[in-house]
Amino acid sequence: MTRQKRRAAKERGTPYRAKISSIQKAKLASSQRLPMIEKQIRLSSERAARLNHFAKLRAVSEDEIVAKALDILFNLAELLDERTEQRGWSFLSEESLEHLWNNDKDAVYDNWRGLYGVPAYG
């Protein structure tokens, strides 16, 4: 349906604006209230053309596209940092569990199939 709406808007010569959720509106409003600074970036001519085309398709400014892309990048970096932290905690806990499970008293459970009469798959 969205493609049809875009195509119809293009034929009319008017920009198509997709509906955005209230959460997206709130984020956009809060980002617009933040003080802005001007930064210059260097792009290849191909990337600049793609950015311009993408902004025109979405009927938003190139600045908004770049800001949203940066938000996505930063959120992804935070997610990856959380996963790295989780792996670190797992690594630290392995040594403690090794002491807990790797001992003579616990060794009887290493042969749990024989102990409980569970046949091996195979």
Backbone torsions as a table, in degrees:
resi	resn	phi	psi	omega
1	MET	NA	-37.9	-178.1
2	THR	-63.9	-40.5	178.6
3	ARG	-61.4	-40.2	179.2
4	GLN	-63.3	-42.4	179.3
5	LYS	-64.3	-41.2	178.5
6	ARG	-64.2	-43.8	-179.3
7	ARG	-62.4	-43.3	179.3
8	ALA	-63.6	-41.4	179.0
9	ALA	-64.9	-39.3	179.5
10	LYS	-64.3	-42.0	178.9
11	GLU	-64.1	-35.4	177.8
12	ARG	-76.7	-16.6	-178.3
13	GLY	82.7	18.7	178.8
14	THR	-114.3	146.1	179.2
15	PRO	-70.5	143.3	177.3
16	TYR	-95.0	130.1	176.1
17	ARG	-117.2	118.5	176.7
18	ALA	-69.6	150.7	176.3
19	LYS	-71.0	141.0	176.6
20	ILE	-118.2	152.0	-177.3
21	SER	-71.9	166.9	179.0
22	SER	-65.4	-32.7	177.2
23	ILE	-65.1	-45.0	177.8
24	GLN	-62.0	-39.5	178.4
25	LYS	-63.1	-42.7	179.8
26	ALA	-64.1	-42.4	178.4
27	LYS	-63.2	-43.3	179.9
28	LEU	-63.2	-43.4	-179.8
29	ALA	-63.7	-41.9	-179.3
30	SER	-68.9	-34.9	179.1
31	SER	-71.1	-28.7	179.2
32	GLN	-75.4	-21.7	179.0
33	ARG	-82.3	-18.1	-179.7
34	LEU	-68.2	146.7	176.3
35	PRO	-64.6	138.4	-177.1
36	MET	-104.4	143.9	171.4
37	ILE	-122.7	154.9	-179.4
38	GLU	-97.0	130.5	177.6
39	LYS	-125.2	143.5	174.7
40	GLN	-104.8	135.1	176.5
41	ILE	-126.0	154.3	177.8
42	ARG	-106.3	129.4	178.4
43	LEU	-126.5	151.0	171.7
44	SER	-66.6	159.8	-179.5
45	SER	-62.8	-32.9	178.6
46	GLU	-66.4	-44.9	179.4
47	ARG	-66.5	-39.4	178.4
48	ALA	-62.3	-41.6	179.0
49	ALA	-66.1	-41.2	178.5
50	ARG	-64.9	-41.1	178.1
51	LEU	-62.0	-45.7	179.7
52	ASN	-61.7	-45.0	180.0
53	HIS	-63.1	-44.5	-179.4
54	PHE	-62.8	-42.0	179.5
55	ALA	-64.5	-41.2	178.9
56	LYS	-65.5	-40.4	178.5
57	LEU	-61.3	-37.9	-177.1
58	ARG	-90.0	-7.1	-179.0
59	ALA	57.8	43.5	175.7
60	VAL	-132.0	169.2	-179.6
61	SER	-78.7	158.1	176.1
62	GLU	-62.1	-35.0	177.6
63	ASP	-59.7	-41.0	179.3
64	GLU	-65.5	-38.6	178.3
65	ILE	-63.5	-46.6	-179.2
66	VAL	-64.3	-42.2	179.8
67	ALA	-62.3	-43.7	179.3
68	LYS	-65.4	-41.4	178.4
69	ALA	-61.9	-39.5	177.6
70	LEU	-66.5	-39.8	176.5
71	ASP	-58.8	-44.9	179.5
72	ILE	-63.0	-44.7	179.4
73	LEU	-61.1	-45.9	-178.8
74	PHE	-66.2	-40.1	177.3
75	ASN	-63.5	-39.9	177.9
76	LEU	-64.6	-41.5	179.0
77	ALA	-63.0	-40.6	177.8
78	GLU	-64.3	-41.2	178.5
79	LEU	-62.6	-43.8	179.4
80	LEU	-65.4	-37.4	177.1
81	ASP	-63.1	-39.4	178.2
82	GLU	-63.7	-41.7	179.3
83	ARG	-65.2	-39.6	178.0
84	THR	-62.8	-41.8	178.7
85	GLU	-63.6	-42.2	178.8
86	GLN	-61.8	-42.1	178.0
87	ARG	-62.9	-37.2	178.2
88	GLY	-62.8	-44.4	178.3
89	TRP	-64.7	-39.3	178.0
90	SER	-62.2	-42.5	179.5
91	PHE	-61.7	-42.9	179.7
92	LEU	-66.2	-35.8	-178.5
93	SER	-74.9	-23.7	-179.6
94	GLU	-58.2	-41.7	-178.8
95	GLU	-63.9	-41.8	178.3
96	SER	-64.3	-42.6	179.9
97	LEU	-68.5	-32.9	177.2
98	GLU	-58.9	-45.6	178.0
99	HIS	-64.3	-36.2	-177.4
100	LEU	-72.0	-41.6	-172.2
101	TRP	-98.6	-23.9	-175.4
102	ASN	-98.2	77.0	178.4
103	ASN	-150.2	167.1	-175.9
104	ASP	-62.8	-37.2	-178.6
105	LYS	-65.0	-36.4	-178.9
106	ASP	-87.2	-14.8	-174.8
107	ALA	-60.9	-27.7	179.5
108	VAL	-58.6	-30.3	-179.1
109	TYR	-81.6	-9.7	177.1
110	ASP	-63.8	-29.0	177.4
111	ASN	-102.6	54.7	-174.7
112	TRP	-66.4	-30.3	178.6
113	ARG	-63.2	-47.4	178.9
114	GLY	-66.5	-39.6	-178.4
115	LEU	-62.7	-39.1	-177.4
116	TYR	-105.4	2.9	177.6
117	GLY	70.5	34.1	179.8
118	VAL	-94.7	121.7	-179.1
119	PRO	-70.0	150.1	177.6
120	ALA	-75.3	145.3	177.1
121	TYR	-81.5	149.0	174.3
122	GLY	165.1	NA	NA
